[in-house]
Every structure is written in structure tokens, then in C-alpha cells.
């Protein structure tokens, strides 16, 4: 099997992709800004060491960099021998992510695009986790539902696409088996964990202020508020069949995720 470079190896999907590839006996190079080798989208000098000897790359989209940064990296990767690219995009990416997907598709390498919804793990190790631990999740998402997905499923699809035939040229939209509101998600977590936790709707401008007070940039905070507005309008409530198509099974449920998570 070819060696695989996993970008964002310290993140929610990257570390799981690296682990699943390791279980398959694949040579893995786990790269991140603080890792060895260090990889930084803003420092092209770090790219070559990460790419050396790699036949495939798991590419986590650079969220705040312009598309030409991704294009430069992809060109470098292919010129150095990468023959397969699996790109983590987003189902709701729209104008931001589709041009980046085209860079992958036009690279000359075999490619697979993953378009997941919001992650289950955002509640336990991501942007919602501090509020969940404190007992109250505050968001401007109303009663809207999102078809949240398990990052374990994302990683399994990525590992399959990186190592198995049949996934070239595929775009997999990935969701869980049902859509949940934040209130419903909190109810599941409370029941499983035995801890009181609830959802409280707040105005969008208050949410932006909270994020900025926590150290986020205005740009990031306003983007998150926009995404919450989409959820409030049920833009992400529909289900997708990417997990079924890629793995031949149903996606993991939120209840399964909640039961195997430590909510201390």
C-alpha cells in the first residue's frame, strides 16, 4: 500500500483517519502545524518534507486561506508523486468550498470528495464542548435541525477512499441517520450522561459577542453566526447517503456516539 500523508492530523477527523489507516497497515505521516513534520499552509517551505515519499494525501481544507494556497499545495503534491487525493470539504460549503473541490478534481490525481455535515464530536471536543460541560449550550439556531454525522464515519470513509478501489471520482455527502435539533441533542446527552445540560436560544449578535470575548476573530464569529442561521432555517436537516454508498452500512447514530463518549 502507498504511504499516506494526513493533514490536520491533530484535528477531529485527521487523527481518526491516521488511526484507521494505521490499523490497515498503511504507512502514515501525520502532519500538523505543531507536529513532526511541521506543516503550515502559510509556510510553503514546510510542504516538501511532509510530501516526501507520499503516494496519497488526506487534505483537510484550509478554511481561512485563499484558494490559490490550496492550488499551490495540490500542484506540489502531484509533482512530487501523490497519485490520490481525498479532500475533506463540507456539505453546506457552497461558494466557499466548491471552487476548492474543483482544484482537487482538476489536479490530475485520482480524487474523492467528502462533504460531511456538522460533527457529533463538536459537542464533546469541539466548539460546543465548553458550554455542554457547563450545562448550557447557547446558540442562535432556534429549533432548526441538522443531520449531524460521526467523525468516526468520516474517517472510515476517508480510509476506504485512500486504500480501496471503487472510490475514485466519487463525491460522498455524509450525514447521520436522522436530523436533530440542538434541544434534542442536549436531551440525549443529559439522559446518557446523567448530567443536567440544556440548550438556550440566544440572539445572533449576542452569540457573535460571546465568540469574540472568547478570543475569536470578528470574521470567524460572524461566519459561525451565519452557519447557525442556516441551521435555524433547517438548511441542513436533510439526510445524505454517502456513508451507505461508501461503506455499505448505515451511519452511526447520535445515541451511539453519546453512549461511548465520556461527559466528565
Buried (B, 14 or more C-beta within 10 A) or exposed (E): EBBBBBBBBBBBBBBBBBBBBBEBEBBBBBBBEEBEBBBBBEEEEBBEEBBEEBBBBBBBBBEEBEBEBBBBBBEBBBEBBBBBBBBBBBBBBEEBBEEBBEBBBEBEBBBBBBBBBBBBBBBBBBBBBEBBBEEEBBBBBBEBBBBBBBBBBBBBBBBBBBBEEEBEEBBBBBBBBBBBBBBBBBBBBBEBBEEEBBBEBBEBEEBBEBBBEEEBEEEBBBBBBEBBBBBBEBBBBBBBEBBBBBBEEEBBBBBBBBEEBEBE
